[in-house]
Amino acid sequence: MTGYTIEDDPDEVAYLPNFTLFGAEVLTLGPAEMTGSDVSQALPGFSNASAQWVVNLSLNSEGSELFATLTGEAAAFAIGDPRRQIAIVLDGRIIASPQVSEDVVAGVGITGGDAVITLGSDPTAEEQAQNLAVILRYGSLPVAFERSQVEKVSATLGSDSLQIGLVSGIAGLVLVTVVLLLYYRALGLVAVLGISVFGALLIAIYALLGHFQGVTLTLAGVTGIIVAIGITADSYIVYFERIKDELRAGRTVPSAATQGFQTAFRTILTADTVSLLGATLLWVLTVGAVKGFALSLGIATILDIFVARSFTRRAAWILAHTPAGRSGWLSLPAAAGERR
């Protein structure tokens, strides 16, 4: 579809090698009819109707017209004719060359701006669909790449670094959990549950980003998550200290939980806003691994606000209305040093 020649000239005929399971062949490509900028979205998926992996392609208005013309011309040739194929080319390499379906009318083509590229059902089809979708979304870069430097890093070193980072993060999380439970008692349990909800949502978001956008969690991203856990724990500390202040001022336990959140949330929101601004600046002004850190920090900061508002406030309110929250060693007054 991009149709670049080896010289990266889309206006010239190209002769490019195509490697298949049956060997190598040389395909003659006409001048490029479309470029990657005509693609607005490309998502991998599994078709239940055909039981095959596909890429769902969406085109912009200009690309829709070009695609209809291109597929209409290709449909004029018989099934199996190489001229019925449309080559998808990136950096002088043929990524895929799907054939126009037999139900496409010659001279009309595929209209509406949407199309489906079928990859099949073999064991590698899912990976092919994901890779092709990423290439169609991001392959149209208006620059040429040159190798500036090469650095070899042992796979063991990378694995060890990631493992050390994860172990450090888990150890820090366990330590924070113990301190919260000992110091804030039942409120500490609210914090642990809240951090668990925070972690589950974060994993779900990264899973979705990985599936639809090809985002991967790097070592820098893990570092950002660890920092964000600290920010989240700090939000709980701010809230719990406000509850203790309200209890010392003579409020009832339910009233202290409600009023304490109203006061603490303003502080939490201010701190998270500053953190989010920092993550945004890092994302805009930096490249490489730092972007992974910025992405993790930004997502986690937004989640901190969401979890505080939707989970923590309600969990503390429920605890304040239970016998364990009102009296005894685990209670909110006991955590505040009050006897009631």
N, C-alpha and C positions, 0 to 999 in steps of 0.2 A: 504493500500500500504506500509506503514511503518512497520506494522505488529509487533510492540513491545508487549511483554508480560507484565504482571503486574510487573515482575521483571526487565523490560527493557532489556530482552535478546532476540534479534531478531532471534536467532538460534533455539529457542524452540517453541513448540506448545503452543498457548495461549488460555485460556477460558475467554472471556470478555463479560460483560453484554452489551446489546444493547437495548436502550429505544426508543420505537416508539409510534405513536399515538394509537396503538392497545395494548400496554402493554410492558412488559419487556421480553427479551429473552436472552439466553446465546449462543454466537456464538463460534464455534471452529475455531481458526485461525491457519493456518500452519505457518512455519517459514517465516520470511520476505523475499520476493523476491526482493523488491526494498526499497530504503530509500528516504527521501526528497532531498538528494543531487543529485539524478538522475533527478530532476525537474529543468529545466532552466527558465521556466516562466509559470504563471497561471493567467489568466485574466477573470473576470466575464463579461458576455455579454447577450444580448437578441437575440435569434434566430428568425428571421422573418419567416423562413420556417416552423418551428414547433410551433411558438408563445409560446416559453418556455424560461425560464432562464437557462443559461448554464455556465460552466467554460471551457474555452479554454486552454488546457494543452499542453505545449511544453516540450520535453525531450531532454537531451543531448545525445551524440552518444551511450554511454554505457546504459543509461536509455532506449533508443529507442529499443535496442536489448532485454533487460530484459522485457520490457513492451510487446513486440510482443510475446515473449515466454509465459509470464504470461497470457495474454488474449487468446492466442491460446489454452493453457491448459484449461482455464475456459470455453471456447466456446464449448468444447467437451461435456459438460453437458447440459441437457435440460433446456429450459426456465422455470424459477420458482425454479429450483434446487439451494439451498443455495451455492453450490460449484461453481456456475456460478457468484457469487458475488466476488468483490474485496474490502476488508476492508481498509479504510483509518484511521489510528490510530495515536493518539497523546497523550503522557503521560498516556498510559494505558486506554484511552477512545476512543471508536469508533466514529469518526466524521461523517463518511458516509460509505455506503456499496453499491455502484452502481453495477448494473448487466450488464454484457457484452451484447451488442446489438445482436439481433438474426441474423443480416446480417454479423457478424464476422465469418470467416471460421475457423473451428477447426484445430489446428496444424499450422495455419498461423498467426492468431491474428491480432492486429492493428499495422500496419507498418508505417514507415515514420516519426516517432517521434512526431506526433501530434494526439491529441485525444480530444473528447468533452464529458464532464460529464453533463448530463441533470438533472436539479433540479425540473422541472415542472413549472406550471403557477399559483400556489396558492398564496395568499397574502404575504406569508413569503418566497417565492422562491428567490426573489431578494436579501434579506438579507442573505439567506443561501448561495447563489452563491458568494456574496462578502466575507463572512466569510471563506468559503471553499478555495477560491482563496488565501486569505491571509495566511491561514494555510499551503497550499501547497507550497507557496513561502518561508515562513519564519519558518515553523514548524520544520525543521531538525536541531535543535540546539544540538551541541555535549556536552551538560551539563545537569545536573539535578538541578532542582530548589528546594530550601528549604526556608521556611518562616523565615525571620530574625526578622521582627517586624510588628505589626499591628497598624494602626492609623486610628481612625474613625473621619471623617470630615463631618460636617453637610452639606447637599445639599444646604441649604439656604446660608451658609457661602460661598460656592463655587460660587453660583449664584450671590451673592452680590459682591464678589470680581471681577468677570468677568464684571458685570454691571458697577461697579465703574471704572474699567480700561477702558471700552469702552466710558463712559461719559467723563472721563478725556482726552482721546484721541481726541474725537470730539470737546471738549472745546478748547483744544490746537490747533487743526486744524482750527477752526473758528477764533481764535485769530491771528494765523499766516496769515490767509487770509486777515483779516482786516488790519493788519500792512503792508502787501505787497501792497494792493490796495491803501492805503493812501500814502505810501512812494514812490512806483514805478509807481503808476497810471496805464497807459495802460499795461506797462510791468508786473505789478502785476496780471493783468487778464491773461496774458500768463502763469504766474507761477501757478495760480489757475487751469487753464485748464490742464497744464502739470501734476500737482499733481493728478488731476482727472483721467487722462490717466494712470498715475502710479498706482493709486488705483485699477482701473478696471482691468489692467493687473495682478496685484498681486492677486486679488480675483479669476481671471480666472485660474491662475497657481495653487492656493491652491485647487480650485474645481477639477482640473484635477488630482492633486496629491492625493486628497481624494478619487476620483473615482477609480483610477488605482493602487494606492499604499497604500491606507488606512490611509493617513496622516491626522491628525486632528489639528486644530488651538487651541493651549492652551493659558492660560493666559500669560505665558512667551513669546509665539509667538506674542501675541498682543503687549506686551512691545517692542519686537524687531521691529515690524512694526512702532510703535510710534517713536522710535529712528530713524528708517530709514526715516520717513517723515521729521524729523528735518534735516537729512543729505541731503535729496532732496531739501528742502527749502534753505539750505546753498549753494547748487550748483547754484540755481537761483540767490542768492545774489551775489555770485562771478561773475557770468556772467553779471548781470545788472550793477554792479560797474565798470566792465571793459568797458561796453558800455558808461557809464557816463564819464570815463576817456578819451575815444577816442573822445567823443563829445567836451569835454573841450580842447582837443588838436587841434580842428579845423576840424575834419573829418565831412563829410556829414552823415546824419542819416543812410542811407543804408550801407555806408562804415563802420560806427561805429559798426553796428549790426554784420556785417560779420567779421571784424577784432577783435572785442571784443570776439566773440565766439572762434576764433582760439587761442587767448591768454588764455582765461578762461578755455577752455576744458583741457588743460594740467594740470592746477591746480585741476580741478574736477577729472580727471583721477587718479592723484596721491593720492588725498584724498580717493577716492573710492577703490583704490588698497589696501591702508592701512586698510581700514574698512573690505574689503573682506578677507584679510589675517587674521585679528583678528577673523572674523566669522569662518574661516576654522580651526584655532587653537582651538577655543571653541568647534567646532563640533568634532574634533579628540580627544581632551584631556578630555572632560567632559561627563557626563551622565545625564539622566533624563531631568528635565525641562530646563536646560541650553542649551541642544541640540535644543529644540524648539526655544529658543531665537536666537541661532546661525543660524538655518535654515532660519528664517524670515529675519534676518539681511543680510545674504548672498544673498538670492533671491532679496531682495529689493535693495541692493547695485548694483547688476548686472542690474536690471531694471532702476536704476537711470542713469547709463551710457547709456543704450539703449534709454531711453526717451530723455535725453539731446541731443544725437546725431541725433535721427530721428524726434523728435517732436519740442523741444524747439528752436533749431537753425532755423528751417523752419518757425515756428510761429513768431519768432522775426523778421525774414527777411520780411515776409509778412506784419507785422505791420509797419515796417520801410518804406514800400512803399505805405502806405495809408495816406490820409490827416490827420487823427486823430493821426497817429504816428509821423508825421513831425511837426505839429503845434497845438497849443491849450494847455489847461490845462492838458489833458491826454497824451500829446506827450512825446517822449523820451527826447527831449531837456528840456522840463519843469521839468521832473524828475531829470535831471542833473543840474538844476538851470540855464540853458541857455535860452536866449530869441532870437528866430529866426523868 
